[in-house]
Amino acid sequence: MLLSVVIPVYNEMGTLREVLDRVKSSPVPKEIIIVDDGSTDGSKEFLDKLDDPEIKVIHHPHNRGKGAAIRTALNYVRGDYVLIQDADLEYDPEEYPKLLAPIFQGRSIVAVFGSRFLGRIENMKLRHYVANKFLTFITNLLFGSNITDLCTGFKLYKTSVIRGMSLERRGFDLEHELTAKLLKKRYVIAEVPITYRGRDVRSGKKVRWKDFFLDLYTLLRYRFG
């Protein structure tokens, strides 16, 4: 089984080198697809200098959003499963085996979410905690699911399933679009405990309050649309 690790990048020079080293050191058979989403902090130039057959780099000429970067990457993946890895090291590549475990157990699963609330959380702001809990509650109410962490950035998808979806969102809410469409089709989503080490806006965190309202809109749109 081949895993496609998709890394959306937008101005992540402070952690980019380390996250690539950690992803590459994972023993899981994989390809790495990086989409630079119009970085202006040196990330683009760093990526242009990479000469590694395990890594494919794609550039957006200007910033289009994390969801747009993921959608671009899906055109290039060859793996059986796609794993989204943020470039900011809030999620640890050493925990890939945790996300893959339900697949290797032979369970009929099309997605695995790494749940921070089942595992260990370091440095999550109260406002983010409340927003995450609320959006998760709304998701479970709308779809009759029992997810514990909708907003986790550590997700694994079966390639053939999500490639067959017509995806529209361009921001952080793309992953909520995916979740809504999977749940609406009654696909099974598993969760595993993970470790989360949060960062704040000063350290480069890009999620803002407006994303909360976009996320809520997206859930409602794909539930009733």
N, C-alpha and C positions, 0 to 999 in steps of 0.2 A: 504494500500500500504506500502510495506517495502522498505526502502532505504539501499543500501549497500554502506557504506563509506569506500573507499579504500585509505589507507595512506602508500605510499612508503617512507621508511626511510633509509637514509644513512648518518650517523654521524650528527644527529640532537639533541644531548643530551641537547643543550642549550634551545630548545623550545619544546621538545617532551612532557614533563609533562603538560605544559600549553595547547598545542594543543589538547591533549587527554581530559583534563578537559573541554575545550570549546566544543569539539565535543560531549562529553557525555551530556553536559548541554542542547544541542539542543533538543527541544520537539518533533522533527520529529521521528516517529517510524523507528528504524534503527538497523543494525548490523555494527560492525566496524572490518575491516580486515586490519591488519598491515603486511606489508612485509618488514622485515629488510634485506637490500641489502648488507650484509657483513660489517656492521658498526664496527669500531674499537675504538670509543670514549666513550664507556660505554652505548650506546643506546641498544645494544643487551642484556647486563646484566640487564638493567632496564626493558626491555620488558619481559625477562625471569621471572622476579619476579611478574609480573602482575597476578592477580587472579580475573578475571572479566568475567562473562558469556556473557557479551555483546561484548567482544573483542576476536578476534582470531588472534594469532600471528604466522607468518610463517617466517622462516629464509632461506636466501640464504647463502651458506657457504663462498662465496666470492662475491665481487661487480660485478654485471652484467648489471646495468643500470636501469633507472626509467621505461623504457618500459618493460623490462624483469620482473620487480617487479609487474607491472600492469597485465601483462599476467599471471603471477603466481596467483595473487589474483582472476582473473576471473574464475579460476577453483573451487573456493570455495564460490563465492557469491550466495546468496539465494534471494536477493531483486529483485523487479521489475525494479528498476533503479540503476545504478552505478554512484556514485559521486567520483571524484578524489580530495582528499584533501592533498595538500602538507603539510609537517610537519614543515615548517618554519614560519608559521603564516603570510605569505604575503596575504593570503586570509582568511576571517573571517567566521568561522562556523555559526555565528549568521545570515548569509545571505543565508543559505540553503533554507528558504522559497521563496526567490526571484527566485532561479533556479527552484524550483518546481511549481511556480505559473502558467507558461504556460501549464503544464501538468494538473493541477487541473481545468484550464479553459476549458478543454475538447478538446484542439487543437490536431490535428494529428501530433505529433512531436516525433522524435526519439532521439533528442539531444538538450540540452540547454547550451549555452556558456555564462559565466559571462563576460561581456565586460567591461574592464577597461576604454576604451575610451568613453563609454556611461555614465560612472559613475564618480568616483573620484580617482585620482592617487596621491599618495604621494611617493616621492623619487624614481622616475624612471630615470635611467641614459639616457643621450641623445642617446648614441649608441644603447641601448636596444630599445628605442622609434623608432629610424630610422629602425632598423632591423625588429621590429614588424610590422611597417607600410608597409615596402617593401614586406615582406612575405605575409601579408594580401592582398596587391594589386595583387601580383602574383597569389594567390589562386583565387581571384575573376575573374581575367583575364582568368585563365585556366579552371575554372568550371562554369563561368557565375553566380557566387553567389554574395551576398552582405554582407558578414561578415565584421564586423568592428574590430575584435580582434582575429585573428587566434591563437596567441601564448599564450592566457590566460591559466593559470594552473587551472582554476576553471570551470570544465565541468561536465555535467550530461548526461548519455547515457541510452537508453532503453536496458536492459540486453539481451533480446532475440535477438535483432538485432546485437549487437556487438559480442555476443557469436557465432553467425553464420558466422563470418568472420574469415578467416585464416590470423592471424596477424604475422608479421615477424620482425619488427624493435625492437631493444632492448634499445635504448636510449630515449632522449627527443622527438625524431622524431616519436615515436610510435603514439602520439596523432595527428600528421600531417598525418600519414598513415590512421588513423581512419577517420579523416576529409575528406581526399581525397576519400576514399572508400564510405563514406556516400554521398558525393556530386555527385560522379560519378553515383550512383544509384538513384540520385535525391530525396533523403530523405530530409525532412524539418528540418533545424537547426534554432532554435530560439535563440535570444540573450536578455539578461537582464542587466541593469546597476549594477555594483558592486563597492566596495571600494577595492583599492589595496594599500598596504603599502610595498614598495620594500625594499630589503636589498642589500648590496654590497658583493663583494668577501670576504672582511675581515670578514663579518658577516656570511659567509658560503654559499653564492650563488654559484651554481655549473654550471650554463650555461656559456659556453665559445664561442668564435668566431667560432670555428670549428663546433659547433652545428648549426650555421646559414647555413653553406654550406651543412651539412647533411640534414637539414630541406628542403632546396631548392631542393636538389637531390631527397628526398622522394616525394615531391609534383610532380615533373616532372615524376618520375618513375611510380607512381600510377595513373597519368593522362594518360600517353601514353603506359604504360605497360599492 
